[in-house]
Structures are given as structure tokens and as C-alpha cells.
Amino acid sequence: MQPIIPNDFQGAILVLKNNQIVFEYCNGEADIKSHIPFVPDTTIALASLSKQFVAVAIFLQVEKGNLSLDRTIHSFFPQYAHGNKVTICNLLHHSSGIPDYIGDVIIPEAIRKYESEQGAAPTNAIDFNKCIVAECRPVSLSECFELIGDLPLCFEPGTEGRYSNTNYFLLGHILEKVSGKPLSDVMHEVFMRFGLKYTHINGRTANACGYVRHNDEIFCCGRPAMDSGDSSVVSSLKDLGLWCKAVLAGDVLLADSWKEILNYDPEPFGCGFWKFEDGWFGHDGGLPGLRHWQRLNIEHNAAIIILSNVVAEEPPFLAKMMEHLVIKEL
């Protein structure tokens, strides 16, 4: 598979088939300034791949009897006017209709600020990432509701689907409220259940920095500082391999829990996963300087993980790998 990967790829790739590693590849530096190479144990902020871990944490609480999927969020967030309409299940499946505090508010406001200061909108990848990198910071619950609390729902909960980081931001706070522990402690217990030794909550301690290239210029975006349920998990290629094996095998959780997690209603939204074509599912992740792609297929017992600390479009070799895993014997 290595010949299909461009020489300038920077990051780490893992391909699994029948619980075996059939391809592993690391290239470039996790931290250019310090000349730290990318290796399978390199930790990197996962961005929105974090959501699947939070979803599993919620289902562990459901299995303990501490939560129910049809419970409304009003009891957790009485300050939110629409809380009596939205259930935990709606949050998990992006069917809540709650606006996205990042995509609908924070990023547009950052762009407006940039335009006001620079006299024009960002014109390339470096300018855009410079525009938003300062917003990759911790956001408190009260600030989140200040950002979206006065906005109307995008639709009646349960009638449609629309991706919103706010859903998993709130799920993280529900985990804290129901457990009485900080999210980092709640998630640590989950990571240990799955044997993930390099996985934690705190992007500022990740080995890898994020970068953006444009022509001959390289801009360092640093390490993201978010600490919420929508984007704060840090992990490594090695740990993600273990995680994907567990997901494909339906480990740790009850079968009914995995059935709901992989129930794409409304499409394409499962709980922390998206449905793709031909039996593939997974998630993508992106933050300033970081881009990740994850694909899993239960029928073919296969998984692909691509972690990159350089902003890029979806690599063409991802589709080639998916085809190879399905059509050819490895």
C-alpha cells in the first residue's frame, strides 16, 4: 500500500483486517521545531473523532441505570429554554436541532473579526487557520449557552438530522453531572476499560502540533486546548487500532448498546459515527492544523485510520485502501 501514499504525507496510517495489522506507516514529524518524529505511540488531538468515545461513555452510564436515552436534558440544563424538547438520544444522533456553537457562532464571528481587522476574508488555508486557531480553547457551559441560548432550534427535535458540536459538548457535561467527576476522570475510566494507555483528555499535552502549508510557507497552529466532549480526546495510532478492534467486535458494551450506537437514524448519524457507503462507517476529524479519517467495516472486519498533523483534503488513497480491503485478500 505504501506506493499509493504521497511522499509529503505527514502523520500515521493503520490498516486492520481480521484483527491483524496489515499495514502501518508513519512519516514526517509530530513537532517540527523539536524534530519529534511521528511514530505509532505519538499522541495527537483527535478533534471530532472524540465523539465516539463520549457516546460509548454515555452508554456505559445507561447500562449502569444512571441514564436513559429518552430522558430530556431539562433536568441537567434548566437554563436552556428548549431543554424539555431534547432527549439524550437526540444529542447522540445529532437530531436535537440545537445550533452548533462552533460552526454557527464561533467560526463566523472569528471570520467577521478577521475581515474587520484585515479588510477582507481569509484567502488561503494559512489565513483561515490563523483566523480560527485562537478559538480552539476551553468553552464553559455558561459561555456555550450565551452563544446559542437565544437561537431557535434548527428543527423540531427528532424530525431531522444536522451535525452540531453542541450535542456532544452537552453530553460531556451530562457525564460530569451524572458521575460527579470531571470529564477527564470519567473518560479515563472508559479508556482503561478498552486498554487505551496513551489516550486521555488534554490536547495541550499531545505530542503532535498541527500545521498548515501554503506554497512554501508553513504555519504552526500549536496544540488545541479544548476540554469538552465534542473534541478533546487525545490518542495514538496504536490505541486507535485497539479501539477499532473493540468496536468491530462489539466488546465491553452490551449488544443492544452497540446496535443503537450503529443505528443511523437519521442518516448518516449514528452515535459518534457516520454511515458511509458500502457498509463503511467511522468519522472524520478536523482542527486547525489537524485532519483525521477513520473507516470501519464490520462485514469485512476491516478498519483504516489516517492521522495527519497537516491540513489537507481527504486523501485519494483512502478510497483505494477501502477498495483494496474489500476486493483483495491481504
Buried (B, 14 or more C-beta within 10 A) or exposed (E): BEEEBEEEBBBBBBBBBEEEEBBBBBBBBBBBEEEBEBEBBBBBBBBBBBBBBBBBBBBBBBBEEEBEBEBBBBEBBEEBBBBEBBBBBBBBBBBBBBBBBBBBBBBEEBBEEBEEEEEEEBEEBBBBBBBBBEBBEEBEBEEBBEBBBEBEBBEEBBEEBBEBBBBBBBBBBBBBEBBEBEBEEBBBEBBEBBBBBBBBBBBEEBBBBBBBBBEEEEBBBBBBBBBBBBBBBBBBBBBBBBBBBBBBEBBBBEEEBBEBBBBBBEEBBBBBBBBBEEBBBBBBBBBBBBBBBBBBBBEBBBBBBBBBBBBBEEBEBBEEBBEBBBEEEE
